[in-house]
Amino acid sequence: MGSFRRPRPRFMSSPVLSDLARFHASSPTLQLSNASVWNSVQTAVIKVFQGGTLHTNELYTLNESIRWLLRTELGSFITEYFQDQLLNKGLTNILEKIRLQDDETLLQALCETWVRFFTEILPTLQAIFYPVQGQELTVRQMALLGFRDMVLLKLPVENMLHDATHPPPITQMLLILQGIHEPNGPTQEYFLLEKLVDMVISPYLGNYLYLSRSESSSEDRSEHLRSVNTPDHGQPEIMVTQFSHESFLAPLIENEGEAYLENTRGIRRHTVANVHSDIQLLSVKNRMCSGNGETPDPADVAIKMWRCDLAKNALKKSLSRGTAQSNKPKLSC
């Protein structure tokens, strides 16, 4: 007689996408509209901007909600909503808190805000909107560009950098934001950011041309940026303003030497880089022999002279090829 086993209950602790719609439809009390699902995501994001943290398993719920929304008619608008609504609201709240500070503590408040944004808010936003992929701009890029345009450039940072030292968080912030580019080319905001980077980094290799002091109006800036943004495929994007005519690193050229050197056993091939070390080694050996009062073996002397001649020939060949520097080493054998 067979034993009867009760069927193992199936718990819905981690629903998959295929079960989510059926789960909502089978539970009338849990039927959620797309608007209410999005409102839950929006509430969580605003809470993160205000300094709050996510509850246990809340991140998983938010990821599943976003995956659900991506399959609805709202899926194609999530990125736009995030960039125009959530970022705008959250960063505006951050800017208002910074503006409440005095002029003396404004720079310090900006430092603390950037550290909290970069270490807490930004990673949490990336985790929440992890299912949103394959867009023109990533969530990280949109958040950093929003911080640049709606927080940094809304403050008198240029005046603050003139009158005070540059804290490390400010330098980090400017360099990170300087590495984020818009998909359609540089904008006026990027140009203004580069001016701030130039104030804290010296020397700074800029990506685009600087405006002259006479071009102070917004129309002049826009006209200049349009001329700068015109693609020129014949010129590199980064312009090098200073360069050296002479390289400090000369190439290593291996000299083959005479034909018999290739067939000689126990003799290593020499390069220009070995010349100075070989000559120095010979001089040390000579001093050791003279200090001990020992008479050098004629065979050793012949080998030393041969190696010295080899070093001289190698150096002469390198000089004839134009690879040696102006400060020639002195040979003493």
N, C-alpha and C positions, 0 to 999 in steps of 0.2 A: 504494500500500500504506500503510495507516494506521499511525500510530505508537502504540505501547502505552505507557501511563503507569501507573506503579505508584500505587495509591490512597494518598492523603495520610493519614498516621497521625493519629488523633484522640487528643490528649492530654487527660487528665482533670485539668488543673491547677486548674480552677475548676468543680467539679460543681454542677449546679443541683439543686433539690429533687426533680425527677422522676427524675433519674439516681442519687440517693443510695441509694435502697432497692435498685435493681437492682445498683448497684456493691457494696453489702454482700452481697447474695445471691449474686452471681457470684464472690465471693472468699471462700472458706471461712475462710481465715486471718484475714480482716478483718471477720468477722461480729461485730458489736458489739450487745450488748443495751442496752435503754434505761437500765438501771441503770449500766452501765459508761460510757455517754455522759454521764449526769448526774454521775457521780463525777469525770469529767475536768473538767467545768465547776466542780464544787465545789472541786476541788484548785486550779484556777487562781484562783478568787475568794479562797480562804484565803491563797494566795501573795501576792496583791495587798494584802490586809490586813496581812500581815507585812512589807511593804516591798519585795517582789519586783516584777519587771517581766515583761511578756509577751515571749515570744520572737518571732522573725520569723514572720509569717503565722499566729501563734497566735490573734490576734483574729479573723481570718477563719474559722478552724476552730471557734472557740467560737460565733461567730454561726451557722454552719451547723449545729452541734450543737443549739443552742437552737431553730432553725427545725425541725429534725428532731423534737425532743421536743414541740414545739407541735402536731405532727400525730399524736402518740400519746396514749395514755391519761394520760400524765403532763402533758400540755399545760396542763390546767386547774389544776394544782397547782404550777406553776413559781413563780408570784408568792408563794404561801403558803410554799413551801420557802425561797425567797429571804429573806422577811421573818422567818420563825420560826427557820430553821436557820442560814443563811449569815451574815446580819447579826448574829444573836445570838452566834454563835461568834467572828466577826471583831471585833466591838465589845467583847466581853468580854475578848479578848486585849489590845486597846488600853487598856481600863480598868486591867487588871492592871499594865501597864507604867507607867502614870501613877502608880499608887498606890505604886510602888517608890521614888518620889522623896520627899525630905524636905519638910517643911511650907514651908520657905523657897523651895524651887525648884518647888513644886507648880504654882503659877500659870504659871511659865515653861514647864513641861512641857506644861501644857494648851494654851498658845499654840502651841508647836511641833507638838503633835499635831493641833490644828485646822488649821493651815496645810497640813500634809502630807495630812490627810484631804480637805480642800476642794480642793486643787490637784492631787493625784495619785490618791488612792483613788476619790473620787467620780466624776471624769470617766472613769476606767477602768471602773468598774461600769456607768456609763451606756452606754459603748461595748460592753461584753460583752452586756448585756441589751437592746441596741437593738431586737431583733425583738419583745420583749415590749411591746406597745402596747395602748392602749384599755382599760387597767385603771382601777379607781377611784382608785388612787394610782399615780403614776409611780415609777420606780426612784429618781429623785432625791429625791422627797418621802419615800419609805420610808426611804432611807438617812439623810436629815437628821433625821427624826423618831426613828429609832433612835439616832443620835448624841446627840440631846437627852435621851432617856429612859434610855439604857444607859451613857452616859459623863458628860455634863454634870451631870445631876441626881443622879448617884451620888457626886459630889464635893462637899466643903464650899465651894462657890464663893461663897456669900453671905458667909462669914467672910473669905475671901481678898479679896473686893472691899472689905470694910470696912477692912482693915488695909493695903492697898497701893494704888498707882495703877492706873489702868485701861489696860493696853496696847492698842494699836490692834487686834491680832487678836481680843482678847476682845470689843471693841465690835462688830467685824464679825461675829463668830460669833453674838452675841446678836441682832443685827438680822436676820441671815439666818434664823436659827431662828424668830424671832418672826413672820416672814412665811409660815411653813409652817403650814397649818391642817389639822386632821383633818376627814374628810368628814362626821362625825356631830356636829360642833360642838366647842366648846372642852372640854378635859379639865382635870383637876387639874394635870397636868404643864405645860399651857400657862399656867395661872395662875401656877405657880411660876416659869416662865420670865419672865413679865411683871414679876414682882417684881425679878428680876435686871436686866432691861432698864431698869427705873426707877432702878436704882442707878448706871448708867453714862450714861444719857441724861437731860439736864435742859434744858428741860422735856420731859416725856414725855407723849404723848397716849395713854392706855391704852384698850384695847378693851373691857375688862370691869371690873366693880366690884372694889375691893380688900377683902380681909378685914380686920376689925379685929384688934387684938392679942389680944383675949380669945378669938377663934376659933382656938385653937392646935391643937386635936386634929384628927385625921384625919376623924372623924365630922362635926365642925363644918364642916371644909373641904368635905367631900362634899355636905353639906346646902346650904351656901352656893352651891356650884357648880351644884347642881341648880336652885336658884332663879334663878341667873344665866343658865343655859342654856335656861330656858323661853323659847320664841320669842315675841316681842312684835312683831307686824307693824306696830304703830302707832308704834314708836319706832325710831330708827336704831341700828345695832349699835355705832357709835363715839359715845361721849358726849363732848361738848365741855364742859370744866369752866370755861374762862375765855374770854371773848369781849369785844370792844369794842363799845360802843354807837354809836360814830362810825366811819365808814369813812375810811381814809387816802387812798383813791383815789376822788375824785369823778368822776361820769360826765361825758363830754364832750358838751355840748349845743350843737348848731349853731343859731345865731340867724339867722333868715331876713332880718332887717333890714326896711327899708322896701321898698315895692313897686318903686320905681325902681332899687334896687340890682341887681335881677335883670336889668334891661335895659341896664345900664351896662357899657361895654367897658373892659377893663383893670383892673377892680376885682375883687379876689378876695373870696370870702365869708369872713367872720370867725366864729370860734368863741371860746368862753371861754378856750380854751388859747392863743389868739393875742393876747389882750388885753395881757398883761404884756410880751410880746416887742415888740408894736407901740409901746407907751408907752416902753419902754426905747430903742427905735430912734429915736423922736422926740427924746428927751432927748439922745442922743448927737449927733444932727444939729445940735441947737440949740447944744451946746457947741462943735462944730466951727466953726459959722458965727461965733459970738461970739469964738472964739479967733483966727480969721483976720482979724477986723476987716471982714469983708464984710457988705454990707447984703443981707439976705435978699430974695428976689423976692416981691412981694405974692401972686403966684399960688401959690408954694410955701407961704407962710404960711397961705393959705386952705385948701390941701390938708391941711396939718398940723392945723389947727384942726378941719377936718371929720373927719379920722381920729381925733382925740382925742375928739370928741363921739361918734363911732360906738363907740369903745371904752367910753366911759362908759355909753352906752345899753345896750350888750351886757352890761356888768357889772350894771347895774341890773336888767335882765330876769332875769339868772341869780340875783340875790339875791331877787327877788320869787318865783321858783320854788323857792327853798329849796335850791339846789345849791351855794351858795358856803359856804366854811368861815368860822369865827368870826374868823380873822385876815384882815381885808380888806386888799387892797393899796392903797397910797396912790397917787393919781393927781395928777400935777403936769404941767400942760401950759402 
